[in-house]
């Protein structure tokens, strides 16, 4: 049984190392989302951080400030959701086959 436990511990350690590598790589991977028919664009990285926001000049109207704010929020939320999905997919690739079916670990 000791060999089995030792083998399992090595597998867990390998998975942890691979998860750390993927988390480090996620910082350099980005997703881009739009709102307002592409007039507002938000880019987020795999760490769920907004990297940039661009606003088409046509949308900048002081009389419609609230609309612009809503579009920015929509684009940012879409980008963050896409970044979270990308991160989840990348982490799933690492843990696939290593965790028993049905075992749900938060953050994976």
Secondary structure as GFF3:
##gff-version 3
##sequence-region A 1 108
A	DSSP	alpha_helix	2	26	.	.	.	ID=ss1
A	DSSP	beta_strand	30	35	.	.	.	ID=ss2
A	DSSP	beta_strand	40	45	.	.	.	ID=ss3
A	DSSP	beta_strand	50	55	.	.	.	ID=ss4
A	DSSP	three_ten_helix	57	59	.	.	.	ID=ss5
A	DSSP	three_ten_helix	62	64	.	.	.	ID=ss6
A	DSSP	alpha_helix	65	95	.	.	.	ID=ss7
###
